[in-house]
């Protein structure tokens, strides 16, 4: 069984930001984010920085915890060449992937692509 979670909050989090997107705009954001996967683990402070940015931008990105599922670590190592987190896997239209490491680079990418 895969341990795949989504980053968008359920509304119970007191830090939850108010949605500023219309339903149509939020749907477009969700579609643009659907090709993204974040490899992470819960105790990693750099991963938390990226998850916080995802929350601030109200992004629903698939999370793959490499400590919970060994297969996710193996995917990361095989695809990206390193088992270092955080790593954002960015899918492209041709079916390939770009592997973006470093929390500051990931946050900059997300803010540039999804800022409100």
Secondary structure, DSSP 8 states (H G I E B T S, - for coil): ---EEE-S--S--TT-----S-HHHHHHHHHHHTTEEEEE-TT-HHHHHHHHHHHHTT---EEEETTT-HHHHHHHHHHHS---SSEEEEE-TTS-EEEEESHHHHHHHHHHHH--
